[in-house]
Amino acid sequence: MNGIYKLSNSIKTLSYFPQGLIFTLALTSLLCGIGFTANNANAASNVANIQLSQNVQNNQNILPRKVARAILNDAAKRAGLPVGDLQITKSTAKTFSNPCIFQFGEVCTREYKPIRGWEVIVRVKDQSWTYHANRTGSQIILDPKSNTSIKVPLPKAIANKILNDAAKRSGVAVGDLKISETTSINFGNSCAFNFGEICTADYNPVPGWRVIVQVKEEPWTYHVNRTGSQIVLDPKISAWPNVALPTAIANQILNDAAQRSGVAAENLKITKATAKNFGNPCEFGFGEICTKEYNPVPGWEVIVQVKDQSWTYHVNRAGTQIVLDPKTNASSNVTLPRAIANKILNDAAKRSGVAVANLQITQATAKTFGNQCHFGFGEVCAEIYQPVEGWEVVVKVKQQSWTYHANKSGSAIVLDPKVS
């Protein structure tokens, strides 16, 4: 009876301790009270220590209230809903292998730089949003695949900025333009925000909107960030259709065509000028294989009639860059300078052992080679556009025709390596 009485009193005394600990200590008291040996008492004490350790571990697996609050506040802000309408349905303690995985990267390196934290599922209306959070809640990342397009009203000031931009590009009055659709979006990264066609899978979010503006019969797509400091028009849009090519730039283009062709500028004619937003400098420069980065060059595509040919130019807005399509057979009537002709003939004489007097230039065509590789007769060249102005020259050597490339100054003269 004495043993039972002591156990009863022990339970009363320990009523303020956690339930698991009460049971463990009570069990220890009971075992000691009925005459267990010292070794058995030590074993019971070990049971108590294990139970305490498990309690601590369980606490570490519980999402802290501070982190939960930060996640709910973020979701509420993105969704435009009160925090009370959201619910955390699941939270799992995790150790993410590296920052890339923590940030929902689709293609990550295998380096091990662990980040301890949580994967948290938030119920937003009829959607489930997945968050990653570190232990302290200082980093909270929303899965970019989460459909965060729940309507957040587009501020009037940002709407006006977009309409003014569309009016300026199109020449249509603001009053005749209309925003037909607005979607709140969390763009995965700056590349996706800027309409990049091929983007890395890293997650560096840009919260904002996708906005459709009706411009006459054409819908124009804009991306705009939350503050309105970045407004980007889809580069596929044929913007500025009614913006006239300035006379000064038109004259620059005609003078360039006249110089290349040997035809007087007054006998040349611009048949078409289309305002364009070139996706990047490579596209502006007539690159055949370009990266899909979005680094726009606003300007025009201009067609010039040169005798029976149509020459295509790209020119930027300021007229500081004027680029002729390298496929154009330009400068056909420009005479090869005598000094360059002599250098080519001397080279052919040296290589062939034939006297210069017995050699003949049968053809000399002014050309814009796409890049140094093309100029140097490369068979497989990168299609970057780094133009080399010069000539393609054919020399008659006995019964053979030797083809040379020479640059404008004559400082570089290259014989076709196929020539024997």
C-alpha positions in Angstrom: 0.0 0.0 0.0 2.8 2.4 0.8 4.2 2.0 -2.7 0.8 2.8 -4.3 0.3 5.8 -2.1 3.7 7.2 -3.1 2.9 6.7 -6.8 -0.4 8.5 -6.3 1.3 11.4 -4.7 3.9 11.5 -7.4 1.3 11.7 -10.1 -0.3 14.7 -8.3 3.0 16.4 -8.0 4.0 15.9 -11.7 0.6 17.1 -13.0 2.3 20.1 -14.6 4.8 18.0 -16.7 4.1 16.7 -20.2 2.0 13.6 -20.3 4.7 11.3 -21.7 7.1 12.4 -19.1 4.5 11.9 -16.3 4.0 8.3 -17.4 7.7 7.6 -17.6 8.5 9.1 -14.2 5.5 7.4 -12.6 6.7 4.1 -14.1 10.1 4.7 -12.7 8.7 5.5 -9.2 6.6 2.4 -9.2 9.4 0.1 -10.2 11.7 1.6 -7.5 8.9 1.3 -4.9 8.4 -2.4 -5.4 12.0 -3.2 -4.8 13.8 -3.2 -8.2 17.6 -3.3 -8.2 19.8 -0.3 -9.0 20.5 -1.6 -12.5 16.8 -1.7 -13.3 16.4 1.8 -11.9 19.1 3.1 -14.3 17.3 1.4 -17.2 14.1 3.2 -16.3 16.0 6.5 -16.2 17.3 5.9 -19.7 13.6 5.4 -20.8 12.9 8.9 -19.5 15.8 10.4 -21.3 14.7 8.8 -24.6 11.2 10.2 -24.1 12.6 13.7 -23.5 14.7 13.5 -26.7 11.7 12.4 -28.7 9.7 15.4 -27.5 12.5 17.8 -28.6 12.7 16.1 -32.0 8.9 16.4 -32.5 9.1 20.1 -31.7 11.7 20.5 -34.4 9.3 19.0 -36.9 6.5 21.5 -36.1 6.3 24.5 -38.4 7.0 27.6 -36.3 4.2 30.0 -36.0 6.4 32.8 -37.3 7.2 30.9 -40.5 3.6 29.9 -41.0 2.5 33.5 -40.6 5.1 34.7 -43.2 4.0 32.1 -45.7 0.3 32.9 -45.3 1.0 36.6 -45.6 2.9 36.0 -48.8 0.1 33.9 -50.3 -2.5 36.4 -49.2 -0.6 39.2 -50.9 -0.2 37.3 -54.2 -3.8 36.1 -54.2 -5.4 39.3 -53.1 -7.3 37.5 -50.3 -7.5 37.9 -46.5 -5.1 35.7 -44.5 -8.2 34.2 -42.8 -9.4 32.7 -46.1 -6.2 30.7 -46.5 -5.2 27.4 -44.8 -1.9 25.5 -44.4 -2.9 21.9 -45.2 0.5 20.3 -44.8 4.0 21.1 -43.6 6.9 18.8 -43.8 10.4 19.4 -42.3 13.0 18.9 -45.1 16.7 19.2 -45.8 17.0 20.5 -49.4 20.2 19.3 -51.0 21.3 22.8 -52.4 19.9 26.3 -53.0 18.8 25.3 -56.6 16.5 22.5 -55.4 15.3 24.8 -52.5 14.4 27.4 -55.2 12.5 24.8 -57.3 15.2 24.7 -60.0 14.3 22.2 -62.7 17.9 21.4 -63.7 20.2 21.6 -60.8 23.8 20.6 -60.1 24.5 17.8 -57.7 26.5 19.9 -55.2 25.6 19.4 -51.6 25.0 22.7 -49.8 22.1 21.8 -47.6 19.3 24.1 -46.5 17.2 22.9 -43.7 13.6 24.0 -43.8 10.0 23.1 -44.7 7.8 22.2 -47.7 4.5 23.8 -47.0 1.2 23.4 -48.8 -1.3 26.3 -48.7 -4.9 26.1 -49.7 -5.9 29.1 -51.8 -9.5 28.9 -52.9 -9.6 25.6 -54.9 -5.8 25.6 -55.5 -2.8 24.1 -53.6 0.3 26.3 -53.6 3.7 24.8 -52.6 6.2 26.8 -50.7 9.8 26.1 -49.6 10.9 28.0 -46.5 14.2 27.9 -44.6 14.3 27.3 -40.8 14.0 31.0 -39.8 11.5 32.0 -42.5 13.9 34.5 -43.9 13.6 32.8 -47.3 10.2 31.9 -48.6 9.9 30.6 -52.2 6.7 29.8 -54.0 6.8 27.0 -56.7 6.7 28.9 -60.0 4.4 26.1 -61.3 1.8 27.2 -58.8 -1.1 28.9 -60.5 -0.8 32.3 -59.0 -3.0 33.9 -61.5 -5.9 34.6 -59.1 -7.0 38.1 -60.0 -5.2 41.0 -58.4 -6.5 44.2 -59.8 -4.2 46.1 -62.1 -3.6 49.6 -60.7 -5.0 52.4 -62.7 -1.6 54.2 -62.9 0.1 51.1 -64.4 -2.8 50.5 -66.8 -2.4 54.1 -68.0 1.4 53.6 -68.6 0.7 50.6 -70.7 -2.0 52.4 -72.8 0.3 55.3 -73.3 3.1 53.0 -74.5 0.8 51.3 -76.9 -0.5 54.7 -78.2 3.1 55.9 -78.7 4.1 52.8 -80.6 1.0 52.4 -82.7 0.1 56.1 -83.4 -3.5 55.3 -82.2 -5.0 57.7 -79.7 -5.3 56.4 -76.1 -9.0 56.8 -76.2 -9.2 54.3 -79.0 -7.2 51.6 -77.2 -8.7 49.1 -74.7 -7.2 46.6 -72.2 -9.1 43.4 -73.0 -7.5 41.1 -70.5 -5.4 41.3 -67.3 -3.8 38.3 -65.6 -1.8 38.4 -62.4 1.3 36.2 -62.9 4.4 35.2 -61.0 6.9 35.0 -63.9 9.6 32.4 -63.2 12.5 34.7 -63.9 13.6 37.8 -65.8 14.0 35.8 -69.0 10.4 34.6 -68.9 9.2 38.1 -68.0 11.0 39.5 -71.0 9.4 37.0 -73.4 12.6 34.8 -73.8 11.9 31.8 -75.9 14.6 29.6 -74.4 15.2 30.4 -70.8 17.2 28.7 -68.0 15.1 27.0 -65.3 16.4 28.9 -62.4 13.8 30.5 -60.2 14.2 34.2 -59.6 10.6 35.4 -59.6 9.2 38.6 -61.1 5.6 39.2 -59.8 3.4 41.1 -62.2 0.7 41.0 -64.8 0.2 39.8 -68.4 -1.9 42.5 -70.1 -3.6 42.3 -73.5 -4.2 45.6 -75.2 -6.5 45.8 -78.3 -4.8 47.9 -80.9 -7.2 48.1 -83.9 -7.6 44.5 -85.1 -4.5 43.2 -83.3 -4.1 42.1 -79.6 -0.8 43.3 -78.1 0.7 41.4 -75.1 2.5 43.2 -72.4 4.4 42.0 -69.3 4.6 44.5 -66.4 6.0 44.1 -63.0 4.2 44.9 -59.7 5.6 48.4 -59.4 5.1 49.3 -63.1 8.8 50.1 -63.4 9.2 47.5 -66.2 6.8 47.3 -69.1 7.7 44.9 -71.9 5.9 44.4 -75.2 6.1 41.0 -76.8 8.8 41.3 -79.5 6.7 39.3 -81.9 4.3 42.2 -82.1 4.7 44.4 -85.2 4.8 47.6 -83.2 4.8 51.2 -84.5 3.1 50.4 -87.8 2.2 54.0 -88.4 5.5 55.6 -87.3 7.1 57.2 -90.3 10.7 56.7 -91.1 12.4 60.1 -90.4 13.7 61.8 -93.6 17.2 62.2 -92.1 17.5 58.4 -91.6 16.0 57.7 -95.0 18.7 59.9 -96.6 21.4 58.0 -94.7 20.2 54.7 -96.0 19.9 56.0 -99.6 23.4 57.4 -99.4 24.8 54.1 -98.1 23.0 52.2 -101.0 24.4 54.8 -103.5 27.9 54.3 -102.2 27.7 50.5 -102.4 26.0 50.3 -105.8 27.5 53.3 -107.7 24.0 54.5 -108.5 23.2 58.1 -107.7 21.0 58.6 -104.6 18.3 60.4 -106.6 17.9 57.3 -108.8 17.2 55.1 -105.7 13.9 54.6 -104.0 12.7 53.4 -100.6 9.7 51.2 -101.5 8.9 50.1 -97.9 9.7 51.0 -94.3 8.3 48.9 -91.5 8.8 49.9 -87.8 10.0 46.9 -85.9 11.1 45.8 -82.4 14.0 43.4 -83.2 14.3 40.8 -80.5 18.1 41.3 -80.0 21.2 42.7 -81.7 21.8 39.4 -83.4 18.4 39.5 -85.2 18.9 43.2 -85.9 22.2 42.3 -87.5 20.7 39.6 -89.8 22.2 36.7 -87.7 21.0 33.4 -89.1 21.3 31.5 -85.8 20.6 33.7 -82.8 20.1 33.1 -79.1 16.6 33.7 -77.9 17.5 36.3 -75.3 15.3 39.4 -75.3 17.4 42.5 -75.6 15.3 44.6 -78.0 16.5 47.0 -80.7 13.7 49.2 -81.8 14.0 50.4 -85.4 12.9 49.8 -89.0 13.2 47.3 -91.8 13.7 49.3 -94.9 13.5 48.1 -98.6 15.5 50.1 -101.2 15.0 49.6 -104.9 18.5 49.5 -106.6 18.0 49.0 -110.4 16.3 45.6 -110.6 17.2 44.5 -107.0 15.6 45.0 -103.6 18.0 45.6 -100.8 17.0 45.1 -97.2 18.3 47.3 -94.4 17.8 47.3 -90.7 18.2 50.7 -88.9 17.8 51.5 -85.3 15.6 54.3 -83.9 18.4 56.9 -83.7 19.8 56.0 -87.1 23.3 55.3 -85.6 23.2 51.7 -86.8 22.5 50.9 -90.4 23.0 47.3 -91.5 22.5 45.9 -95.0 21.4 42.3 -95.3 24.7 40.4 -96.1 22.8 38.2 -98.6 22.3 41.3 -100.8 24.5 41.4 -103.8 25.5 44.9 -103.1 28.2 47.1 -104.7 28.3 45.2 -108.0 29.4 48.3 -109.8 32.0 49.5 -107.4 35.4 49.3 -108.9 38.1 47.2 -107.2 40.9 49.6 -106.2 44.0 49.3 -108.3 46.3 48.8 -105.3 44.2 45.8 -104.1 44.1 44.3 -107.6 47.9 44.5 -107.8 48.3 42.8 -104.4 46.0 39.9 -105.5 47.8 39.5 -108.8 51.2 39.5 -107.1 50.0 36.8 -104.6 48.7 34.7 -107.5 52.0 35.1 -109.4 54.0 34.1 -106.4 51.9 31.0 -105.7 51.6 29.8 -109.3 55.0 30.8 -110.7 53.2 32.6 -113.6 54.2 36.2 -114.4 51.8 38.9 -113.3 51.5 40.0 -117.0 50.0 36.6 -117.8 47.4 36.7 -115.1 44.0 38.3 -115.5 41.2 39.4 -113.0 38.0 38.2 -114.7 35.6 39.2 -112.0 35.5 41.5 -108.9 32.3 41.7 -106.8 32.0 43.9 -103.8 30.6 41.9 -100.9 29.6 42.1 -97.3 30.8 38.8 -95.7 28.7 37.7 -92.7 31.8 37.3 -90.5 35.5 36.5 -90.5 34.8 32.8 -90.9 32.8 33.4 -94.1 35.4 35.8 -95.3 38.1 33.1 -94.7 36.2 30.5 -96.7 35.1 28.5 -93.6 32.9 25.6 -94.5 31.2 25.4 -91.1 30.8 28.8 -89.5 28.9 30.2 -86.6 26.1 32.4 -87.9 26.9 35.4 -85.8 26.9 38.6 -87.8 30.2 40.5 -87.6 30.3 41.9 -91.2 33.5 42.2 -93.2 33.2 44.6 -96.1 35.3 43.7 -99.1 35.4 41.9 -102.5 35.2 38.5 -104.0 37.8 38.4 -106.8 38.3 35.8 -109.5 41.8 35.5 -111.2 42.5 33.5 -114.3 45.6 31.4 -113.8 46.4 29.3 -116.9 43.4 27.0 -117.2 42.1 27.6 -113.6 40.0 30.2 -111.9 41.2 31.2 -108.5 38.9 32.9 -106.0 40.1 35.5 -103.5 38.5 37.4 -100.7 39.9 40.8 -99.9 38.8 43.3 -97.3 38.1 46.9 -98.0 41.6 48.1 -97.1 43.4 45.2 -98.8 45.1 44.4 -95.5 43.6 40.9 -95.6 43.7 38.8 -98.8 42.6 35.1 -98.6 42.8 32.5 -101.4 40.1 29.8 -101.5 41.8 26.8 -99.9 40.1 24.5 -102.4 42.3 26.0 -105.1 45.1 23.6 -106.0 
